[in-house]
Amino acid sequence: MKQKILVIGGVAGGATTASQIRKLDKESTIIMFEKDEYISFGNCGMPYYIGDIITERDSLFAATPQSFKEKKNIEVRTRHEVIDINRPSKILTIKNLQTEELYEESYDKLLLAPGAYPFVPDLPGIGIIPSFTLRNIEDMDYIKQYINEHTPSSCAIVGGGFIGLEMAENFTQIGLDVHVIERSEQVMKMIDPSMAEHLHEHLKENGVHLLLNSSLEGIESDRTLKLSTGEQLKVDFLLFAVGVKPKVDLAEKAGLTIGETGGIVTNEFMQTNDPNIYAVGDAIQTFHFHLQTPKRVPLAWPAHRQSYIAAKHIAGEPVSFKGLLGTSIAKVFHLTVAATGLSEKALNQMEMEYKTVEHSGKSHAGYYPGAEYVYIRVHFNPLDGKIYGAQIVGGDGVDKRIDVIVTAIYGGIPVHELQALETSYSPPYSSPKDLLNIVGYKAEDMIQKTK
């Protein structure tokens, strides 16, 4: 049945959903509204463009409004902001930001992909020093322009999460003296403290000044940063990387349910409490794979998967969403850190019984040049070996091993059965018994001791 499908927001959520719908439905009208200028770009590549690792700005762009129209027959209206959703009438009110014109557009199905705002704390003196966030292309260009025009020598990054550490590496790459201010006792709060210690040491080895248990309290008139520890710091500019807030204003105004995580509540088909309105991406609340509890994960993979689920349902070919583990990975100088599922802290908070198997070893055969240490922690049910979560920090091969563990979780493979996986072996890549095989052998002994 031919429908009129409107999409609010582009990038990983909106643009991907629109494309997926078109693959399944060649007849329906699809119109996408994007408040900004760009509709499809590689957010995750922005730190590396600032750090001169990616040298071609245009390589970050996956599609344009013109290519969407020519290749997919999807109309894209950039610099258009949807300001109201009339649910009973199924009509949007839209503002053309270039002409200030207001107009209306009806819909049969509506997809929300509004994304999230970077969180910036309200601090005394915040306007005294140049301050940035990194959420979109405009932010990236603003930072790049400032660095090129003012040639700063130092900066402070507020927040030690993914963006904070990736930017610490890339700012260091271009010669800046970098300070990371993190209010908790460790960076990367989703990993266990013992794993974070490897990152702390590595950051310091690469010249980053790591200020843990410290928060920014304000900026003096001479650009001096005042920290909660009493320490004072002078830098040329600030980058705030303290997380994001879901953009739910429009959804909330329309009476859509907002959940305890602050995101738009969706079901297993990405429908909101209005069955004609779907939502995907950074602004939504779904559920945890293990616990079935509310969860919001503002990362690229969830947005892409949710887009497929929403598109399939809109096209009349429903596939249900299975929940999120929160799988993530980041490059921090010469180390890679990856995590999936429940951490030690989360398991303790849930008062769940668990065991932890740990192993460290070389990324490949030790006699082959370039072998690097890899550290693995896997949390599991001590009775049946069900894997709850894992973290890996190290050199080569972190990515493939975390992906094997994710596959095991989704496939219901218990931790002790990792020993039976016939992993590929050649000296440049692994060892005859892979690190995960050994994790499985160790876990088997731990499970036997609980019987």
N, C-alpha and C positions, 0 to 999 in steps of 0.2 A: 504494500500500500504506500503510495506516494505521500510523504510528510514534509512539513516545513520544520527544519531543525535548526535552532539557533545555539551558538556556542559563545560563551562569555569567557575570554581569556585565551591566550595562545600558548606557546612554548610546549613543554613536555606533556602537560595535561590537555589543554584545549586543542592545540594543533594536531596532536597525535590522535585524539578521539575523532576529530573531524575527518582525518585521513582514513581511520579504521572504518568509520561509518560508510565512507564513500566506497571502500573496497567491497563492502557487503551489500550496499544499496546504491545502485547506479541512477535511480530516478529522483529521489527526494532532493528538495532544495536545502542547501546547507550554507548558512551565513555565519561568519565568525567576527566577533567584535573584540578589538584589542585597544586598550587605553594608550599604550606606548607605541613607539614607531616600529618595533621589531616583533615578529610573530614566532620565529623558530630559530633558536640559537643554543649553543652549547654552554650553559651556565657553568658547568664543571671545568671548562677550559679557561675561564676568565683569569684565575690566579696565574696561570702559566703564560698568558699573553702579557700580563703586567710584569712578570719575571723574565720576559724576553725568551722564554723557551719556545712558545708559539709566536712566530714572527709575522704571520699573515693574519690580520684582523678578519678578513673576509672568510677565512677558513672556519670561523666559529658559526657561520650562518648556514643553516640546513635548507631553508626555503624562504621565499619572498611571497608577498601577496600576488604578484604576477604569476609565479610558478604554480601557486595553489589554484589559480583560476585556469591557467592553460593546461595543466597536467591532471587536475583532479575535479575541475568544475566546482570549486568551492569559492564563494565570494568572501573576501576578507576586507574588513573596514578598520584600518588602523586609525589611531587618534580619535576613537569613538568610545565614549564611556557610557555604560548602561547604568542609569541612576535609579531605576525603579522597576520592580516586577509586580504586575497586577495578575495574581494567580487565578482569581475567578474568571477573568476575561482572557487569560493567557496572552497578555500583551506586555511588551517591554517599552519603557521610555528611555530613549537614547539621546546623548548629547554629542554632537559633532564638535570636538574640541578645537578644530581649526576655524569654524564659522560661528560657533556658539549656538547653532540651530538645535532645537529640540524636535524630535519626531518619534513616532511609534512604529513598532514592528510586532506582528502577531507570531505565535509559534504553536506547533503541535507538541514538540518535545524541546526541552531546554537543558543544556549542559553547562554547569558552572565549573570554571577552572580559574578562580581569581588569584590563586597563589598566596603569598604571605609577605608581610612587611618585615624588614630588618628591625630588630628591637634596639632602640637607642635610649639609654637611661637619661633621666632629667637631672643633670648635675650642675652645680654652681660653676659659672664661668665656661660653660660648654662652647660658647661661640668665640672664645678668645683664640683658640688654636684651630688650624684647619683639621676637620674631622670628616671621616668617610665611612660608608658602609659599602658592601659589595653584594648586590642582589641582581642587577640587570646590566645591560650594555651601557646605559648612560652612566651608571656608577663606575664601571670599568674605565670608560673614556675619561671621566672626571679625574680619577686617580692617575691615570697615565699622563694626562695633560699637566696635572700639578707637578708630577715628578720631572717631566721634561722641561717645564718652564722654571721651576724653582730649585731644582737639583738639591733636594734635602739630603741630609747625611744620617738622620736617625728617625725612628718612629716607635710608637708603642701600640701594641695590639691588645685590645681588651677582649679577653676570651680565649680559652685554650682548647676549643673544639676543632672540628674538621677545617672550617674556613680559616680559623685563627692560625693553625699550624701550617696549613698549606701556604698561607700568605707570609708566615714567618720565613719559610724556606725561600719563597720567591722574592721577598724584599731583600733577604740576605744575598740572594743570587745577583742582584743588581747593585750590591755594595752598600746597603744601608745597615746601620747599627740597630738591631731589633730587640725590643723588650716585649715580653709576653706577660700580661697581667691576668692571673687566673685566681678567682676568689676561693676555689676549693683547694684541697690538698694535692690534687693531681690534674693533669690534662686528660682529655678524652674520658669524660666521666662514665661513658658506657662500657669501659673495660675495667678489669680488676686492677687494684692498686699495684700488685706485683708486676703486671704487664706494663703499666704506665711508667714504672721506674726505668725500663729500658729506653723509653722515649725521653724522659727527663735527662738522662745521661747523654743521649745522642744529641739532643737540642743544645746542651751546653758545649759539647765537643765541637759543634758547628757554629759557635759564637753567639748563640741566642741567650739573652739575659732572661732567665725564667723566674718570675716572681709569683710563687704559690702562696695560698692563704692570704691573698692580697686583693683589694678592690680599689677602684678609682673613686675618690670621694669628691673631687673638684679640681678646678684649674685656677691658679692664681693669675693676677693681671700680667705678670712677666712670663706667662706660659709655663710655669712650674706645675707639674702634676702632683696633687696631694693624695697619697695612698693611705689605706686604712691601717697599715703597719706603722705609720708615722714617717715613712720614707718619702723623700721628694725626688722628682725626676724631671729632667728637661729633655724634650724631644721636639722635632720639627712638626710632626703631625700625628694624628690618632686614626686608627682603624677600629671600629666597633664590630666585633664578631661574637656577640653574646646571645645568638639565637634569633628566631623569627616568631612573629605572631600571625596566625592565620587571618586572611582578609575575609571576614564574615559579615561586614556591615550590611551589604546588600541582601544577603541571605537572611540575616536576622530581621531586617526591616520587612522582608516578605513573609515572615512568620515561619521560616524553616527552623527545624530543631538544631540547636547548638549543644554539643556534648560537653562532658566534664573535662576533656582535653582542650577545649576551646575551639574545636573544629566542627564543621557541618556534619551532622550524623548521617551516615549512609548505611544501607543494608548490603547483603552479599552481591547485589546486582548494581551497586553504586547509586541506587535511588535514595532520594531524601524522603522526608515524610509526605511530600507531594509526589505521587507516582509518575507525574509527567516531567519532573525536574530531577536531573542527575547531577552528581558532583564528583570531581576527581582532583588528585594532586595535593599540594601542600596545605590546602585549607580544610581538608576533610578528616573526619574521625572514622576509622574502621575498627578492626579488632585484632587482638594478638593471636597468632597461630596456635600457641600452646594453651594459653589461659582463656581465650575467648573474651577477654576484658578489653575495654576501649583502648585504642592506640592510635597515635598520629605520628607518621614518619614522613617528614618533608625531604624526600630524596627522589632521585630520578627513576629508579626501577619501580617503586610503587606507583608513581604517576603513570608510567607506561603500561603497567599491568592493569591498573584500574581503568585506563582508557579503553583497553581491549574488552574488558568486562562490560563497561557501559555501552560500547558500540554494539557488542553482540546482543545485549538485551534490547536496545533500541531497534535493532534490525530484526528482532523476533527469533533470535537463536541463542537463548540464555545459557550462560556459563557462570557458575557461582565462584565468588572470590573465596579463597581459603584462609585469608588472614596474613598477618605480617610477622616476620621475625626481626625486622630492623637490620638486615644484613648491610654492612658498610665496610669500606676500605679507603685508606688514604696513604699517600706517599709523604713521608717526613724525612727529607734529605735522602740518606741512603737506606733508610728502613721503610718497611711497609707494615702498617697496622691494619688488622681486619677483625671484625667481630660479627657474630650472629646470635640471635636468641637471647636467653636470659643470662645476665651477669651474676657474679657472686652476690653483689649487693641486692639485686632484684630478688634472687632466690631467698635470701635471708629476710627481706621485707615481707615476702609472701609466706614465710615460715614453711618452706618446702624442704623435704628431706632430699639431700643430694650428696654425691661424692664428686671429687674433682681429680681427674687424671692429668698429670703434667709430663711433658717431655721436651727436651731440647736436643738438637742435633744439627748436622750439616745439611744444607739445602740440596746437595748432591754428593756423590762419592768424594771423600776427602782427598784422595790422591789426584783428582782432576782439578786443575786450577780454577780459582774463583769461588770455591765453596764458602758459604756464609752461614752463620748460626741462625736457626729458626727456633722460636720458643712457642710452645702450644699448651693451652689449657682448655680442657673440655669438661663441662659439668653434665652430670647424668643421674638418672634414677638408679639408686643402688640395688634395687630389686630386679628390674628387668632391663636395665641398660639404656632406656630411652634417653636420647640426647636432648638436653635442655638448652644448651648454648655453648659457644666456643669463642676463643680469641687466639689470634696468632700474631706474633711480632717477629720480624726478621728480615733477611735478605731475599734472594730469589725464591719463587715458588710459594709465597704466602697466599697469593690470589688463587692458585689452583687448589690448594689444600682447604681453604675456607669454603670454596665452592663444592668440594667433595663432601664436606660436613653438612652444608646446606642441603645437598642432594640426599644425604643419609637421613636427615631430619624429615624432609618431605616424603621420602620413601619408607619411613618407619624402620630403618636399619639401626639396630642398637649399637652402642659404642663398641662392645666387644667384637662385633662382626666386622669392624673396620680392618681387623687382622686378615680377613678373607678376601679383601678387595685385590684383584689382580691389576695392580697399578703398573704403568709403563716404566721400564727401566733402561737407562743407558747412563754411563758415568757423568755426562754433562748435565743430566736432568734430575737424577734421583739416586737411590741406593737399592740393592736387591730387595731389602725390606724398607719400604718407604716409611717416613716419619709417622704417617697415619696408621700404617700396619702396626708399628710398635706401640702407638697409643692404644690400639685395640687389644694387643697382648697384655699390656699393663692393666687395662680396665677389666679384663677377664679375671685376673687375680683378685682385684678389688671386689668384684661382684661375688665371687666365690666365698670370700670371707664374710659376707653378710648373710649367707645361707645358714 
